[in-house]
Amino acid sequence: MRRIRKPFVLMNCGMSLDGKISSVGGDSSISCEEELVELHKLRCSFDCILIGIGTLLKDDPLLTVRRVPCENRPKRVIVDTRLRFPTNARMLSSEGEIIVLAGSRYPEEKYSLLEEMGVKVITCREVDGRVDLRDGLVKLSRIGIESILLEGGGELNWSMLSSGLVDEVRVSIAPVILGGRGAKTLVEGDGFAEVSKGIELDLIEYKRVGRDLVLRYRVLRPRDEYLEVTG
Ligand SMILES: NC(=O)c1ccc[n+]([C@@H]2O[C@H](COP(=O)([O-])OP(=O)(O)OC[C@H]3O[C@@H](n4cnc5c(N)ncnc54)[C@H](OP(=O)(O)O)[C@@H]3O)[C@@H](O)[C@H]2O)c1
């Protein structure tokens, strides 16, 4: 079996002190203005920005670089098994390539509609009825993507972390506590039953940005450097 180097993946998120990435009311504007400038600088240095369809449906983000000058235009990639991508999404009317990593079954009409709108749909294998992210990363690598800025949400963060696909984690912690049982946290998913099974991290940077505290970690375990290519 052939192996290829996995694209570098940095998971980045703004959260409250209690780990919420959105309030119970669905408000996710948590980071301060200075941190948003840092985020746009980061975006500019990556080949693509990756989000889950949950985030697209909730936040309708543009995922462009607007706050700093930038020659690079990172591709916007959405993981969306059954093509729930809304045809009135704001990102469709902004410049830059949009790619959907879809599963192996989806409505053909929606596929044609999205392609007509300029969205590139890449069909991937599925695991447990969702996009097989390893296959997705192999396919992104084949179109020249070497670096990925993962911008959530919680479900996709869990899948990427627990599959060993994340190399570094950067969080900006805003000095606010949001609470709320239903409010999304940095990492959702099934979780680990034992602390010893958790994702192990090594702190590599900490700094204050405006009113926020930014922490950057290297993932120690689980983390893969290579992806197996089948077919
Ligand atoms: N503060 C921040 O920086 C920040 C950043 C991003 C998001 N957010 C917040 O996060 C929330 C959205 O998070 P979320 O957890 O609901 O959604 P999400 O992680 O953005 O998207 C999850 C969805 O992606 C699809 N998916 C396909 N394959 C997957 C796989 N292998 N693993 C996981 N997901 C897969 C699934 O839908 P299908 O089965 O239909 O494909 C799944 O429901 C929003 O409230 C948003 O505001 C905050």
The ligand as an SDF file (V2000), in Angstrom:
LIG
                    3D

 48 52  0  0  0  0  0  0  0  0999 V2000
  -16.0050   29.9600   18.2540 N   0  0  0  0  0  0  0  0  0  0  0  0
  -15.4880   29.4360   17.1760 C   0  0  0  0  0  0  0  0  0  0  0  0
  -14.3070   29.6880   16.8440 O   0  0  0  0  0  0  0  0  0  0  0  0
  -16.3150   28.4890   16.3600 C   0  0  0  0  0  0  0  0  0  0  0  0
  -15.7590   27.9500   15.1960 C   0  0  0  0  0  0  0  0  0  0  0  0
  -16.5200   27.0410   14.4500 C   0  0  0  0  0  0  0  0  0  0  0  0
  -17.7970   26.6730   14.8820 C   0  0  0  0  0  0  0  0  0  0  0  0
  -18.2920   27.2190   16.0060 N   0  0  0  0  0  0  0  0  0  0  0  0
  -19.6380   26.8080   16.4670 C   0  0  0  0  0  0  0  0  0  0  0  0
  -19.7380   25.4010   16.4070 O   0  0  0  0  0  0  0  0  0  0  0  0
  -21.0960   25.0260   16.1670 C   0  0  0  0  0  0  0  0  0  0  0  0
  -21.1630   23.9850   15.0840 C   0  0  0  0  0  0  0  0  0  0  0  0
  -20.4960   22.8450   15.5360 O   0  0  0  0  0  0  0  0  0  0  0  0
  -21.1010   21.3940   15.3200 P   0  0  0  0  0  0  0  0  0  0  0  0
  -20.3210   20.4870   16.1850 O   0  0  0  0  0  0  0  0  0  0  0  0
  -22.5720   21.4790   15.4880 O   0  0  0  0  0  0  0  0  0  0  0  0
  -20.8730   21.1230   13.7670 O   0  0  0  0  0  0  0  0  0  0  0  0
  -19.5620   20.9140   12.8590 P   0  0  0  0  0  0  0  0  0  0  0  0
  -18.4900   20.2080   13.5810 O   0  0  0  0  0  0  0  0  0  0  0  0
  -19.2530   22.2090   12.1830 O   0  0  0  0  0  0  0  0  0  0  0  0
  -20.1720   19.9680   11.7230 O   0  0  0  0  0  0  0  0  0  0  0  0
  -20.5450   18.6430   12.0590 C   0  0  0  0  0  0  0  0  0  0  0  0
  -21.2050   17.9980   10.8870 C   0  0  0  0  0  0  0  0  0  0  0  0
  -20.2490   17.7290    9.8470 O   0  0  0  0  0  0  0  0  0  0  0  0
  -20.6580   16.5990    9.1320 C   0  0  0  0  0  0  0  0  0  0  0  0
  -19.6080   15.5770    9.0570 N   0  0  0  0  0  0  0  0  0  0  0  0
  -19.3660   14.8190    7.9610 C   0  0  0  0  0  0  0  0  0  0  0  0
  -18.4180   13.9310    8.1970 N   0  0  0  0  0  0  0  0  0  0  0  0
  -18.0280   14.1100    9.4810 C   0  0  0  0  0  0  0  0  0  0  0  0
  -17.1090   13.4370   10.3070 C   0  0  0  0  0  0  0  0  0  0  0  0
  -16.3420   12.4280    9.8600 N   0  0  0  0  0  0  0  0  0  0  0  0
  -16.9790   13.8640   11.5850 N   0  0  0  0  0  0  0  0  0  0  0  0
  -17.7190   14.8700   12.0590 C   0  0  0  0  0  0  0  0  0  0  0  0
  -18.6170   15.5430   11.3290 N   0  0  0  0  0  0  0  0  0  0  0  0
  -18.7870   15.1530   10.0410 C   0  0  0  0  0  0  0  0  0  0  0  0
  -21.8370   15.9810    9.8950 C   0  0  0  0  0  0  0  0  0  0  0  0
  -23.0300   16.3210    9.2060 O   0  0  0  0  0  0  0  0  0  0  0  0
  -23.4890   15.3610    8.0040 P   0  0  0  0  0  0  0  0  0  0  0  0
  -23.6360   13.9900    8.6070 O   0  0  0  0  0  0  0  0  0  0  0  0
  -24.7420   15.9510    7.5030 O   0  0  0  0  0  0  0  0  0  0  0  0
  -22.3830   15.3990    6.9990 O   0  0  0  0  0  0  0  0  0  0  0  0
  -21.7780   16.6660   11.2400 C   0  0  0  0  0  0  0  0  0  0  0  0
  -23.0400   16.7980   11.8340 O   0  0  0  0  0  0  0  0  0  0  0  0
  -21.8290   26.2860   15.7870 C   0  0  0  0  0  0  0  0  0  0  0  0
  -22.6300   26.6750   16.8660 O   0  0  0  0  0  0  0  0  0  0  0  0
  -20.7390   27.2990   15.5620 C   0  0  0  0  0  0  0  0  0  0  0  0
  -21.1220   28.5920   15.9310 O   0  0  0  0  0  0  0  0  0  0  0  0
  -17.5940   28.1080   16.7510 C   0  0  0  0  0  0  0  0  0  0  0  0
  1  2  1  0
  2  3  2  0
  2  4  1  0
  4  5  1  0
  4 48  2  0
  5  6  2  0
  6  7  1  0
  7  8  2  0
  8  9  1  0
  8 48  1  0
  9 10  1  0
  9 46  1  0
 10 11  1  0
 11 12  1  0
 11 44  1  0
 12 13  1  0
 13 14  1  0
 14 15  2  0
 14 16  1  0
 14 17  1  0
 17 18  1  0
 18 19  2  0
 18 20  1  0
 18 21  1  0
 21 22  1  0
 22 23  1  0
 23 24  1  0
 23 42  1  0
 24 25  1  0
 25 26  1  0
 25 36  1  0
 26 27  1  0
 26 35  1  0
 27 28  2  0
 28 29  1  0
 29 30  1  0
 29 35  2  0
 30 31  1  0
 30 32  2  0
 32 33  1  0
 33 34  2  0
 34 35  1  0
 36 37  1  0
 36 42  1  0
 37 38  1  0
 38 39  2  0
 38 40  1  0
 38 41  1  0
 42 43  1  0
 44 45  1  0
 44 46  1  0
 46 47  1  0
M  CHG  2   8   1  16  -1
M  END
$$$$
